[in-house]
Amino acid sequence: MKGIKIILWTLWRIWFYVLMAIPILIMFPLLVASISTDKGYPYFFKMARIWSKFILFGMGFYYKIEREEKLEPNKSYMIVANHTSMTDIMLMLAVIKNPFVFVGKQELSKIPLFGFFYKRSCILVDRGSSKSRLEVFKQAQKRIDNGLSVCIFPEGGVPDDESVELDSFKDGAFRLAIEHQIPIVPITFADNKKRFSFTFLSGGPGIMRVHVSKVVHTLGKTSLDRKDLREGIRETILNQLNRFRNGN
């Protein structure tokens, strides 16, 4: 019985990567055309949302979204969320309608096929390089000037310790938000770790709950406010995680 479960889990995990590839192959010419110019990115984003929903539903995941506030169309935001799973990318695309770009680690660009578009549509960062971190700010400014939003997982990656519910936040997202005076959208993913964690033989189909908290405005804030802003938003996400865990 245990052997059968391991086989089923393995096939289910492989199916995830198959689902990632199918829409990309079908839409390949349109995807390439849409990322060839800055003006084409909103069309790429629409196709990315189709791609994300195809994967989520194909894996047996269905999401339920709570929204405290609707985002204004054609407005730039800094979007932040807890990070526990590869499905965070897909779920974020499904939840947020405003076109945005991810700030993500360079390593994901090595994934076959997915990586081709990832490195051409996202802002890549080498966390060990101060030069790379500086380039992130330049690239983010360019995207914001083009009317796009930016999404960062402020933990800087998935916590190594499985018992850590929410790691400490890094400054990058909050520095960018203050520098560009754009509002911050805190988002809480309650079930992604349970559904599809980085532990191979784990997870399964089911609900993915999402809470979109009230927008936090940065107008008038300076670098002196960065720590309070960072810790306040971390507290907001942590409170929502505790609420979901307690069944509220």
C-alpha positions as a printed Julia matrix, in Angstrom:
248×3 Matrix{Float64}:
   0.0    0.0     0.0
   2.8    2.41    0.88
   4.53   1.62   -2.41
   1.35   2.46   -4.36
   1.04   5.79   -2.54
   4.64   6.68   -3.4
   4.0    5.86   -7.08
   0.81   7.96   -7.12
   2.54  10.91   -5.42
   5.42  10.67   -7.89
   3.08  10.61  -10.9
   1.08  13.5    -9.48
   4.28  15.55   -9.06
   5.39  14.76  -12.61
   1.9   15.75  -13.83
   2.53  19.23  -12.37
   5.45  19.78  -14.74
   3.49  18.37  -17.66
   0.72  20.88  -16.92
   3.31  23.66  -16.81
   4.5   22.76  -20.29
   1.21  22.19  -22.15
  -0.1   25.8   -22.28
   3.39  27.15  -22.97
   3.76  24.89  -25.99
   0.28  25.75  -27.26
   0.73  29.51  -26.84
   4.46  29.6   -27.61
   4.4   31.93  -30.67
   2.02  34.37  -28.94
   4.07  34.31  -25.74
   7.29  35.05  -27.58
   5.66  37.88  -29.52
   4.17  39.42  -26.38
   7.49  39.67  -24.51
   9.39  41.1   -27.48
   8.3   44.65  -26.55
   7.34  46.44  -23.32
   3.92  47.26  -24.78
   3.22  43.58  -25.28
   3.64  42.63  -21.62
  -0.03  43.1   -20.62
  -0.93  40.5   -23.28
   1.75  38.17  -21.93
   0.3   38.67  -18.46
  -3.18  37.64  -19.63
  -1.75  34.45  -21.1
   0.24  33.84  -17.9
  -3.03  33.99  -15.94
  -4.55  31.37  -18.26
  -1.43  29.24  -17.77
  -1.67  29.53  -13.99
  -5.34  28.59  -13.78
  -4.79  25.64  -16.14
  -2.15  24.27  -13.75
  -4.14  24.9   -10.56
  -7.32  23.26  -11.81
  -5.38  20.48  -13.53
  -3.75  19.61  -10.22
  -7.11  19.51   -8.44
  -6.61  22.81   -6.61
  -9.47  25.25   -6.25
  -9.01  28.62   -4.63
 -11.18  30.74   -2.4
 -10.32  34.45   -2.14
 -11.22  36.88    0.65
 -10.7   40.52   -0.32
 -10.76  43.4     2.14
 -10.3   45.87   -0.69
 -10.4   45.79   -4.48
  -7.36  47.02   -6.35
  -7.76  49.94   -8.72
  -7.24  49.07  -12.39
  -4.29  50.74  -14.12
  -2.57  51.48  -10.81
   0.85  50.25   -9.68
   1.19  48.32   -6.4
   3.84  46.48   -4.47
   2.42  43.01   -3.88
   3.87  40.91   -1.03
   2.97  37.45    0.29
   4.27  34.55    2.34
   6.22  31.98    0.33
   5.92  28.22    0.87
   5.4   26.56   -2.51
   6.02  26.71   -6.26
   2.27  27.14   -6.6
   2.59  30.58   -4.98
   3.51  31.87   -8.45
   0.44  30.35  -10.1
  -1.94  31.38   -7.34
  -0.63  34.95   -7.32
  -1.26  35.18  -11.07
  -4.78  33.83  -10.59
  -5.6   36.23   -7.73
  -4.21  39.55   -9.03
  -5.68  41.04  -12.2
  -3.44  44.12  -12.37
  -0.46  43.27  -14.6
   2.64  42.78  -12.47
   6.16  41.39  -12.67
   7.78  39.04  -10.18
  11.11  39.74   -8.55
  12.56  36.25   -8.26
  15.75  34.28   -7.85
  17.89  33.49  -10.88
  17.9   29.75  -10.21
  14.33  29.33  -11.55
  15.5   30.48  -14.98
  17.22  27.09  -15.35
  13.89  25.19  -15.46
  13.43  23.97  -19.06
  10.86  25.92  -21.12
   9.44  27.77  -18.08
  12.83  29.39  -17.52
  12.92  30.8   -21.05
   9.94  33.05  -20.28
  10.74  33.51  -16.61
  14.04  35.28  -17.27
  12.49  37.45  -20.0
   9.42  38.52  -18.04
  10.62  38.71  -14.42
  13.2   40.82  -12.59
  15.92  38.36  -11.62
  18.06  38.78   -8.54
  21.23  37.09   -7.35
  20.81  37.49   -3.61
  24.54  37.11   -3.05
  25.41  40.05   -5.29
  24.98  43.68   -4.2
  25.29  44.72   -7.87
  22.36  42.46   -8.76
  20.24  43.91   -5.95
  20.95  47.42   -7.23
  19.9   46.36  -10.73
  16.58  45.15   -9.3
  15.77  48.71   -8.24
  16.53  50.02  -11.74
  14.43  47.34  -13.41
  11.57  47.86  -10.96
  11.53  51.58  -11.63
  11.29  50.92  -15.36
   8.32  48.55  -14.88
   6.53  50.92  -12.5
   7.05  53.79  -14.97
   5.34  51.55  -17.55
   2.31  51.24  -15.28
   3.01  47.74  -13.98
   2.95  46.45  -10.41
   5.75  44.49   -8.75
   5.45  41.28   -6.72
   8.06  40.21   -4.17
   8.05  37.4    -1.61
   9.79  39.35    1.2
  11.0   36.3     3.1
  13.6   36.03    0.34
  12.77  32.37   -0.27
  11.1   29.45    1.44
  12.18  29.03    5.1
  14.67  26.15    5.54
  13.1   25.21    8.85
   9.77  23.48    8.15
   8.5   24.61   11.58
   8.85  28.31   10.69
   5.43  29.6     9.72
   6.61  33.01    8.52
  10.27  33.96    8.27
  11.63  37.46    8.87
  11.08  39.92    6.01
  13.85  41.52    4.01
  13.81  45.24    3.2
  13.73  45.22   -0.61
   9.99  45.37   -1.23
   9.47  48.1     1.32
  12.39  50.2     0.1
  10.97  50.03   -3.43
   7.45  50.88   -2.29
   8.62  53.91   -0.3
  11.0   55.09   -3.02
   8.26  54.98   -5.65
   5.46  55.96   -3.23
   3.27  53.05   -4.35
   0.8   51.25   -2.04
   1.54  47.77   -0.69
  -0.86  44.84   -0.96
  -0.32  42.16    1.75
  -1.52  38.72    0.64
  -1.75  35.55    2.73
  -1.61  32.05    1.23
  -3.06  29.69    3.83
  -2.82  26.25    2.25
  -0.12  26.21   -0.44
   2.42  24.47    1.78
  -0.11  21.78    2.67
  -1.17  21.31   -0.96
   2.21  21.38   -2.73
   5.28  21.92   -0.55
   8.89  21.49   -1.64
   8.91  18.12    0.15
   8.49  15.68   -2.74
   6.24  13.0    -1.23
   3.63  15.35    0.2
   0.56  17.37   -0.7
  -2.63  16.63   -2.54
  -5.63  18.23   -4.28
  -7.93  20.53   -2.34
  -8.73  24.09   -1.41
  -6.25  26.97   -1.46
  -7.46  29.88    0.67
  -6.21  33.4     0.0
  -6.69  36.6     1.96
  -6.03  39.97    0.31
  -5.64  42.51    3.12
  -6.32  46.23    2.97
  -3.87  48.24    0.93
  -1.13  49.95    2.96
  -0.31  53.4     1.58
   3.24  54.74    1.49
   2.54  58.3     0.37
   4.66  60.64    2.49
   6.66  57.82    4.1
  10.46  57.88    4.07
  13.27  55.4     4.68
  12.86  56.12    8.41
   9.45  54.41    8.23
  10.75  51.29    6.48
  11.21  49.08    9.54
   7.77  49.87   10.99
   6.2   49.31    7.58
   7.99  45.99    7.09
   7.14  44.65   10.53
   3.55  45.9    10.38
   2.89  44.07    7.13
   4.59  40.93    8.39
   2.31  41.07   11.44
  -0.73  41.44    9.16
   0.17  38.29    7.2
   1.09  36.35   10.35
  -2.24  37.24   11.97
  -4.08  35.94    8.92
  -2.08  32.7     8.97
  -2.99  32.24   12.65
  -6.65  32.96   11.87
  -6.72  30.36    9.11
  -4.94  27.82   11.32
  -7.52  28.33   14.06
 -10.34  27.74   11.58
 -11.74  31.29   11.56
